[in-house]
Amino acid sequence: MGIVVPGASWCELFRGKPLRKEKEAEHNEGDISNEVRKGTFLKSFDSDEPAALTESRPGAYHARQVLPRSCIAATIAKEGVIMRRLMIFGLAVVLMAGLAALTIPRAGADSEEAKLRTLVPKIIGSWESLDITKVEPYYAADAGFAYFDIVPLKYNNWAEYRAGAQKALFEPNRSIKLRLNDDLAVHRRGSLAWATVTFGADLVSKQGTASHLDGRWTMVLEKRTDGWIVVHEHVSAPLGGS
């Protein structure tokens, strides 16, 4: 013999009070749905349009006004995540652009210095030809550009340097061999650069006399339309050197 509860199924009896709460929730949702269909649901919420206008269109409602708060909160959270990702992406782009701005000039500088490291030995090697016309293209003939050699004390310009080298170096000797040491250094600042190196020179005079000289070679170069050119040079030997 059991107890019969009118209007309740065995499932309802087994589940107890939570079922009544669900029933009440369903009833409330049904009431809200009825209000939505009737157009009266808007009256309990703020609206971007007048209630009178909404009531004139039965069944009309704004989706924002019937969304549960949990859905709205989730949407806001999702938008926040998207904004944070966009900010991180933007910051990454700025950092990459900054690194590129620093790297590109450095790469250009390395390229120019590499050219100079090839050019400087080539310029020095041209002196072995004993032909001033093969040396001349590498040197600036601007008035007032001084050049220093072992002798004399100073050449005031390329014209003087050209004549002096021909008379003091090329005419007396049959051969000149220049050997650069491994200390070549090249530095560039914009369109100006300077190079330093030590060297050994073996000379044979036209009379057959051999001599050796250890010296220092410094060049200042300027980049012009046709490329790098020597605008100042200083060749010297240490005091008491061979």
Helices and strands as residue ranges (DSSP letters): H 10-15, H 17-38, G 41-44, H 51-55, H 63-66, H 69-126, G 127-129, H 132-135, G 136-138, E 147-148, H 158-165, I 166-170, E 173-180, E 185-189, E 192-205, E 210-224, E 227-236
